[in-house]
Amino acid sequence: MLKILYRILWYIAAPLAVLRLLARARHERGYIQHIPERFGYLASYSAHNNAPLIWIHAVSLGETRAAQPLVQVLLDKCYNVQVLLTHMTPSGRALGEQLFGSRVLRCYLPYDMRGPVRRFLRAWRPVLGIIMETEVWPTLINECRYAGVPLVLTNARMSERSYHRALRFGAEVRQVFGSFTHVLAQSSVDAQRLGALGARDVTVVGNLKFDIKALPELAKLGRAWNMAIGHRPVWIAGSTREGEEAFVLDAYYQLGITNILLIIVPRHPQRFDEVAELIKHRGLKLARRSEWASASTIQSVHKTTTIAPLPDDVRVLLGDSMGEMQAYYAASDVAFIGGSLLPFGGHNLIEACAVGVPIVIGPHTFNFEQASIDAITSGAALRVRDSTTLARAVRIVLTDRTRRVAMGTAGSAFAARHRGAIHHTVDMLSALLPPMKP
């Protein structure tokens, strides 16, 4: 009965989903592009030229970053194979294009209806499907099983909140999770929850985000920005979500450090202008990365491009660019990881730890539960509750150089200690992957 209801709801929701895409396109043009792909209609049904095709679904930015090590291994070590990356958001698709260019194929994953999903599978004929993290679409999973496409849930995580929600669906959810060929979990807690939901052949392999390679070019770009900023303490609030910037700005006023530069990097590009207006409304002098350092790119760093000094009266730098988080972290003395002050579940703190910048996180990190606990335990991160405790933590880190260095060193060691998930993942997938290059 639930299956029938689910299908009916999707056919009702599909026209509304298109209207939502059109509405979101007012702020992010990418939402209006490639709409037929969301219904399984592709530009070319022979895009992969009969080569074995491995399909990886990475819904948005975070999952695309997590997929980076795996995609890199497949491109470097498998021969006569093509990789298809699917996404649900323009930001995820843009990052995939930035990371891999024409080396991978890309399209949007169709909506979870039988017709679109069947068209998608007929068009691409993947020999293996890899779903990143927590993307569970019942129709897609069932259709892959009927089509004989092995489907692996990779870098899988299951928060306590999502686990209890899923339990409400009883046998239906167990059938869905039981249809995965393998489940490769980030932690033993994730593995236990996924197994209780019906997943078979669950193995703990670790978190692929620890294996994301830091690009030397981005680190160099960040250092160039830092030099252009001058001798000022720099605090970054990265991957902030709606409503959090107000708390961050409240904390900024409470700091009592007059010459500090605050960098705010919203999670979603469609919010850049909105956040800029909020900063101006607070009476703070704003600069946008796209205007101040428009000539400073990864490519220009190789040519030792000189970046104009950031004016001393600029109090907030808006990070209105994509794919440069490593550079923002490298330019900073302390980092607050967004999505955690309000109940969004947090975002990836590993990237900042790997750069060696001290971390501050809020109370809501259920999407990165184990990594957050481990980072705090290792001395790399501090947890805060609100804007007042956020200001206090940032002040402690910025004014105590010994502690700041110790936290940064602990973060680098924490990130290095947990690397290796990519090797375990490839080992587990080896029976399903095409041959590796000699």
C-alpha positions in Angstrom: 0.0 0.0 0.0 2.9 2.4 0.9 4.5 1.7 -2.5 1.3 2.7 -4.4 0.8 5.8 -2.3 4.5 6.8 -2.8 4.1 6.5 -6.6 0.9 8.5 -6.6 2.5 11.2 -4.5 5.4 11.5 -6.9 3.1 12.0 -9.9 1.3 14.7 -8.0 4.6 16.3 -6.8 6.4 16.2 -10.2 4.7 19.3 -11.7 5.2 21.1 -8.3 8.9 20.1 -8.4 9.3 21.8 -11.8 7.6 25.0 -10.5 10.1 24.9 -7.6 13.0 24.6 -10.0 11.7 27.7 -11.9 11.4 29.6 -8.6 14.9 28.7 -7.4 16.3 29.6 -10.9 15.6 33.3 -10.0 18.5 33.1 -7.6 20.6 30.2 -9.2 20.3 30.0 -13.0 21.4 26.3 -13.0 18.0 25.1 -11.7 16.3 25.9 -15.0 18.9 24.1 -17.1 18.7 20.4 -18.1 15.1 19.9 -16.8 14.4 17.0 -19.2 17.2 15.0 -17.5 15.2 15.1 -14.3 12.6 13.0 -16.2 15.1 10.6 -17.8 15.4 12.3 -21.1 19.0 12.7 -22.1 20.7 14.5 -25.0 22.4 11.4 -26.2 21.6 7.8 -25.5 25.0 6.6 -26.7 27.1 9.0 -24.7 29.4 6.3 -23.2 30.1 4.6 -26.6 29.5 1.1 -25.2 32.4 1.3 -22.7 31.7 -0.1 -19.3 30.1 2.7 -17.3 30.2 3.2 -13.6 27.6 5.5 -12.2 28.1 7.5 -9.0 25.3 9.5 -7.5 26.4 12.5 -5.4 23.4 14.6 -4.6 25.1 18.0 -3.9 28.3 19.7 -2.8 29.2 17.6 0.2 28.6 14.3 -1.5 30.5 15.4 -4.6 33.5 16.3 -2.5 33.2 12.9 -0.7 33.1 11.1 -4.1 36.3 12.9 -5.3 38.8 10.2 -4.0 36.7 7.4 -5.5 36.2 9.0 -8.8 40.0 9.8 -9.0 40.8 6.1 -8.4 38.4 5.0 -11.1 39.8 7.5 -13.6 43.4 6.7 -12.8 43.4 3.0 -12.3 40.6 1.5 -14.4 41.0 1.2 -18.1 38.3 1.2 -20.8 35.7 2.6 -18.4 33.7 5.7 -18.2 32.3 7.4 -15.1 28.9 9.1 -14.9 28.3 11.5 -12.1 24.7 12.4 -11.3 23.5 15.1 -9.0 20.3 16.8 -7.8 21.6 20.4 -7.4 23.4 22.8 -9.8 26.1 23.4 -7.1 27.0 19.7 -7.0 27.0 19.5 -10.8 29.2 22.6 -11.0 31.7 21.2 -8.5 31.9 17.9 -10.4 32.6 19.8 -13.6 35.3 21.9 -11.8 37.0 18.8 -10.3 36.9 16.5 -13.3 36.0 18.5 -16.4 35.4 16.3 -19.5 36.9 13.2 -17.8 33.5 12.3 -16.5 30.0 12.3 -17.9 27.3 14.1 -15.9 23.5 14.6 -15.7 20.8 15.1 -13.1 19.4 12.0 -11.5 15.7 11.6 -12.6 12.9 12.0 -10.2 12.0 8.8 -8.3 9.3 7.6 -10.7 9.3 4.4 -12.7 9.2 5.9 -16.2 12.0 8.4 -15.7 14.2 5.9 -13.8 13.7 3.2 -16.4 14.6 5.7 -19.2 17.8 6.7 -17.3 18.9 3.0 -16.8 18.2 2.2 -20.4 20.1 5.2 -21.6 23.2 4.7 -19.6 23.2 0.9 -19.0 25.6 1.1 -16.0 27.6 -2.0 -14.9 27.7 -0.6 -11.3 25.8 2.0 -9.4 27.4 3.8 -6.4 25.2 5.9 -4.1 27.0 8.3 -1.8 26.1 8.7 1.8 22.4 8.8 2.6 20.6 9.1 -0.8 17.9 6.4 -0.6 15.2 6.5 -3.4 12.9 3.4 -3.2 11.9 3.3 -6.9 15.5 3.8 -8.1 16.7 1.0 -5.9 13.9 -1.4 -7.0 14.5 -0.6 -10.7 18.2 -1.2 -10.4 17.4 -4.6 -8.8 15.1 -5.5 -11.7 17.6 -4.3 -14.3 20.4 -6.3 -12.7 22.5 -3.3 -11.8 24.6 -3.9 -8.6 24.0 -0.9 -6.3 26.3 0.0 -3.5 25.6 2.5 -0.7 29.1 4.0 -0.2 30.4 6.3 2.6 27.1 5.5 4.2 25.9 7.2 7.3 22.8 7.1 9.4 22.1 9.7 12.1 20.1 8.7 15.1 17.3 11.1 14.0 17.1 9.6 10.5 17.3 6.1 12.0 14.3 6.6 14.2 12.3 8.2 11.4 13.1 5.2 9.1 12.0 2.7 11.7 8.4 4.0 11.4 8.1 2.4 7.9 8.8 -1.1 9.2 9.1 -3.9 6.6 9.0 -1.4 3.7 12.2 0.3 4.7 13.9 -3.0 5.4 13.1 -4.1 1.9 14.6 -0.9 0.5 17.8 -1.2 2.4 18.0 -4.9 1.8 18.1 -4.3 -1.9 21.6 -2.8 -1.9 24.3 -5.2 -3.0 26.7 -3.9 -0.4 26.7 -1.1 2.2 30.0 0.5 3.1 29.5 2.4 6.3 31.6 5.3 7.8 31.5 4.0 11.4 30.4 1.0 13.5 27.4 3.0 14.8 26.3 3.7 11.2 26.8 0.1 10.3 24.6 -1.1 13.3 21.8 1.3 12.4 21.9 0.4 8.7 21.9 -3.3 9.5 18.9 -2.8 11.8 17.1 -1.2 8.9 17.6 -4.3 6.7 20.9 -3.6 5.0 22.8 -6.7 4.0 26.6 -7.2 3.7 27.4 -4.1 5.7 31.1 -3.3 6.2 32.8 -0.4 8.1 35.4 1.2 5.8 35.7 4.7 7.2 34.9 8.2 5.9 36.0 9.0 2.3 36.2 12.7 3.2 39.4 12.1 5.0 40.9 11.0 1.7 40.0 14.2 -0.2 43.3 15.5 -1.5 44.2 19.0 -0.5 45.2 20.9 -3.6 48.5 22.7 -3.2 47.2 25.4 -5.5 44.3 26.2 -3.2 46.6 26.3 -0.2 48.8 28.7 -2.0 45.9 30.8 -3.1 44.7 31.0 0.5 48.2 32.1 1.7 48.2 34.8 -1.0 44.8 36.1 0.3 46.1 36.1 3.8 49.1 38.2 2.8 46.8 40.6 1.0 44.5 40.8 4.1 47.5 42.0 6.1 48.4 41.5 9.8 44.8 41.0 11.0 43.3 38.0 12.8 41.0 36.2 10.4 37.9 34.2 11.4 36.0 32.2 8.8 32.4 31.1 9.1 32.2 28.4 6.4 29.2 26.7 4.9 26.7 28.8 6.8 23.0 28.1 6.4 19.9 30.3 6.5 19.5 32.1 9.8 23.1 31.3 11.0 24.7 34.4 9.6 22.8 36.6 12.1 24.2 34.6 15.0 27.7 34.8 13.5 27.4 38.6 13.2 26.1 38.8 16.8 29.2 36.9 17.9 31.4 39.2 15.8 30.1 42.3 17.7 30.6 40.5 21.0 34.3 39.6 20.3 35.7 42.9 21.3 38.6 42.5 18.8 38.4 45.6 16.7 40.7 44.7 13.7 39.4 41.2 13.1 38.3 40.2 9.6 35.3 37.9 9.3 34.9 35.8 6.2 31.4 34.4 5.6 31.0 31.7 3.0 27.3 30.7 2.6 26.7 27.0 1.8 24.4 27.8 -1.1 25.3 30.3 -3.9 21.7 31.5 -4.3 22.1 33.1 -0.9 25.1 35.2 -1.7 23.2 38.4 -2.4 20.8 37.9 0.6 23.8 37.5 3.0 25.5 40.5 1.5 22.4 42.6 2.3 22.3 41.3 5.8 25.9 42.3 6.4 25.3 45.8 5.0 22.2 46.1 7.1 24.4 45.5 10.2 26.5 48.5 9.2 29.6 46.5 8.5 31.9 47.4 5.6 31.7 44.5 3.1 33.9 43.2 0.3 33.0 40.4 -2.0 35.7 37.9 -3.0 34.4 38.1 -6.6 35.2 41.8 -6.7 38.2 42.2 -4.4 40.2 39.2 -5.6 38.6 38.6 -9.0 42.0 38.1 -10.7 43.2 35.7 -8.0 42.4 32.2 -9.2 44.2 28.8 -8.9 45.6 29.4 -12.4 46.8 32.9 -11.6 48.7 31.8 -8.5 51.0 29.9 -10.7 51.9 33.2 -12.4 52.4 34.9 -9.0 49.6 37.4 -9.6 49.7 40.3 -7.1 46.5 40.7 -5.1 45.5 44.2 -4.1 45.6 44.7 -0.3 42.2 44.4 1.3 41.3 47.8 2.7 41.7 48.1 6.5 38.1 49.3 6.9 36.6 46.1 5.4 35.2 44.1 8.3 33.5 41.2 6.4 34.7 39.4 3.3 31.8 37.5 1.6 33.1 34.3 0.0 30.9 34.3 -3.1 32.8 31.6 -5.0 32.6 27.9 -5.5 35.1 25.2 -4.9 37.6 27.3 -2.9 36.9 26.3 0.7 40.4 25.0 1.2 41.7 28.4 0.2 39.4 30.2 2.6 40.5 27.9 5.4 44.1 28.4 4.5 43.7 32.1 4.8 42.1 31.9 8.3 43.2 31.6 11.9 40.0 30.0 13.2 37.0 28.4 11.5 33.4 28.0 12.5 31.7 25.2 10.6 28.2 26.2 9.6 25.0 24.1 9.6 25.6 23.4 13.3 24.3 26.4 15.2 20.8 25.6 13.9 19.5 22.0 13.5 20.8 21.4 10.0 23.1 18.6 11.1 26.4 20.3 10.5 28.9 20.1 7.6 32.2 18.6 6.8 34.9 19.7 9.4 37.5 17.4 8.0 38.5 19.8 5.2 39.4 22.5 7.7 41.2 20.1 10.1 43.4 18.9 7.2 44.4 22.5 6.5 45.5 22.8 10.2 43.0 25.5 11.3 41.3 25.3 14.7 37.7 24.4 14.5 34.5 25.6 16.3 31.2 23.8 15.9 27.7 24.3 17.2 25.5 21.8 19.0 23.8 20.3 15.9 26.2 17.9 14.2 24.1 14.8 13.8 25.1 14.4 10.1 28.8 14.3 11.2 28.3 12.7 14.6 31.4 10.5 14.9 33.8 12.9 13.1 32.7 15.8 15.4 33.2 13.7 18.6 36.6 12.5 17.4 37.7 16.0 16.5 36.7 17.4 19.9 38.3 14.5 21.7 41.6 14.9 19.8 41.8 18.6 20.8 41.1 19.9 17.2 37.7 21.4 17.8 35.5 23.3 20.4 31.8 23.0 20.7 29.6 26.0 21.4 25.8 26.6 22.0 25.0 30.0 20.7 26.4 33.4 19.6 27.7 34.2 23.1 29.7 31.0 23.5 30.7 31.2 19.8 32.3 34.7 20.5 34.0 33.4 23.6 35.5 30.4 21.8 36.7 32.4 18.9 38.3 35.0 21.2 40.1 32.3 23.2 41.6 30.8 20.0 42.6 34.1 18.5 44.2 35.5 21.7 46.0 32.4 22.8 48.6 31.6 20.2 49.9 28.5 22.0 46.4 27.0 22.1 45.7 28.0 18.5 48.9 26.2 17.2 48.1 23.2 19.3 44.6 22.9 18.0 45.8 23.3 14.4 48.4 20.6 14.9 45.9 18.3 16.5 43.5 18.9 13.5 46.2 18.0 11.0 47.1 14.8 12.9 43.4 13.9 13.3 42.8 14.2 9.6 45.9 12.2 8.7 45.1 9.5 11.3 41.8 8.6 9.7 42.8 8.5 6.1 42.6 5.2 4.2 38.9 4.7 3.6 39.4 4.9 -0.1 41.7 1.8 -0.1 39.1 -0.2 2.0 36.3 1.0 -0.3 38.1 0.0 -3.5 39.0 -3.4 -2.0 35.3 -4.0 -1.2 34.2 -2.9 -4.7 37.0 -4.8 -6.5 34.7 -7.8 -7.3 32.3 -5.4 -9.0 34.8 -3.0 -10.7 36.4 -3.5 -14.2 40.1 -4.5 -14.2 42.7 -2.1 -12.9 45.6 -0.8 -15.1 48.7 -2.9 -14.8 
